[in-house]
Amino acid sequence: MRGSSSGQPIMALLDLLGRRWALRIIWELRAETLGFRELQQRCGGMSSSVLSSRLYELREADVLEQFNGRHRMTDEGERLLDLYPTMQAW
């Protein structure tokens, strides 16, 4: 994961995933590519500025990528999704 200031990538990842709306954005993008407005509608109640910030942070962490104005999971993001069942069971 890029951008780990502590030298501990897991700490940076957990910090990112703990931010408001981050997991919801990942969840909404798990199966399809969405534009900004589509994503905002699915995450009712999220402001444009927060969505912009989270998308930027998730792109910087190589979880998401933007392609033709739409957002989708990267291979690294897909690997993160593979951990959801384990995290849910825990």
ABEGO torsion letter per residue (X at the ends): XBGBAAGBAAAAAAAAAABBGAAAAAAAAAABBBBAAAAAAABBGBBAAAAAAAAAAAAAAGABBBBGGBBBBBAAAAAAAAAAAAAAAX
